[in-house]
Amino acid sequence: MKNMWQKLIVMNTRPLILLLTLTGILLAVETNYIQHGWINNDSVLYFEAAQRAVAKDWQGMMQIFPWPFFSLFIAGLHQFTGFSIHLSAQILNTAFFGIATFSFLSLVRESGGNNPEIAAGAILLFSSSYIVGDILPMLIRDQGFWAFFLLSILFFVRYTIQQRWQDALWWQAAMMLALLFRVEAIVYLFSLPLLLLGLKGKPFKQRLIAFIQASSLTLIALVMLTVVLLTTHIGIEKLGRLKEVFSTDIYQQITQKLFERAEIMGSQVLGEYLDEFGLTGLLLTFMYVMLKKTVFSTGIITTVLAAVTLRKTSPILDKKALHVVVGVMTISLVIMFLIITKVFVLSSRYIIPLSFMLMLLAAFSLGQMLSHLHQKTTAESWKKILLILILGIMGLTTIKNILPKPAGYTYEQEAARWLRQENSRHEAVYFDSARLRYYAGEPYTGSLTPLAAWKNFEKAVFNGEINRYRFIALNLAQKHPEKSAYIQKNLSGYAEVARFSSDDKKKSIVIFKKAPSGE
């Protein structure tokens, strides 16, 4: 073990990064394999939009999802290779994670890291229970965003350190590719060059030139977009998700709901004597949510290690790289705050850019600990024990990420297979989710939130439309016993014929069949 570690220490960094990138690709292959066809709810939208793209139904594609570039990538690979839409998405997922792994580890090296820090970065990434365990298996656009976001930050750090024109162009090109996957990339595209104006030790003229170089493609694209909007009949509403960014009433969109909820919090929660603190209380709640979700997405150990790196009196990262990393973290926090303020929802997926930066910082603290692994001084013994404990936890987490899923994980697919076998005459089936329809091989009819889907079901029961279906397949959960009570009371013409439960037994697909007397 000692000889292996010493060989790793003296190994050239590039082969090490390539070897770890290959490991990341194999990890992505395994996480896709153990899903056995499971997909995320959003994946249904991307797959259906890809089908519309293959059929050249561009309007239908845009109606399903107004930012369809991931679907276009899937459709393109599907047509080029002949692979299924699903397999094409899995191949893209694997390739994107490979790019993300390579970019992240190269970013560690560019920030001043050597082999121990690069190895530590790989350990932190591969053991992430949220990024690798939860999100990587989902066939969604996020992986494409990770890939080009990290590649862009890599080139931006290189430009900040070396001031080369090619890096200035490449960072913008990569972030524009990231923009094709997630629209919030545009905030980094416009904001990151501002960091160059704050660099210390350089005359303002040089900093201004650096800013212009790092914004050159962005400014050209902005001018071209403005010309197109002014000289054609194309309006902002035709820009897909970009219209949210360029909307003239964006301030009102962000603040209207905030002030409405603050008033409710002040009057109904705090009461008349404290109602003036409604907005303050709401903002503090947002900060708590952001902190909790950041720790959840990043992991407690990684978050603590990142904090240790930031508290070092003498920086262990390149100072300019640290300047960029802190800037990216700040922009990420601003984006998170704007999202939660506007829609009062903050998916942990929006926090992953911040998590990557925290992971980068943590790699330097963990790398230093790895560097002392071969030392035999008594003073370092407690650090070795701590390191062994950390590596043990991360090793177990990595194993958990690639272990086969428990029985019940694919309960929705099992329900769909049962329906296909039982309904050999292809009689009408009522589905309450787009994902279940996808598994059953039924045409796409739209995607609804669970609440909206239940309202639709109640409406179908109330107006009698439900009676035209031979089978009814519903998503039911333990936390909503009132739904089971409603079904028992109002679905008298049907009998439960099958139930498929998740591995934790908290969710089920329950299938009802119309009784012969009800026909």
PyMOL commands that set and color helices and strands:
alter all, ss='L'
color gray80, all
select helices_A, chain A and resi 2-10+13-33+41-54+58-64+69-81+85-110+115-126+131-135+142-162+165-179+185-198+204-231+236-238+242-246+250-270+275-298+300-310+319-343+348-371+378-402+411-422+434-439+450-462+465-468+481-490+516-518
alter helices_A, ss='H'
color red, helices_A
select strands_A, chain A and resi 429-431+471-477+494-501+507-514
alter strands_A, ss='S'
color yellow, strands_A
deselect
rebuild
show_as cartoon
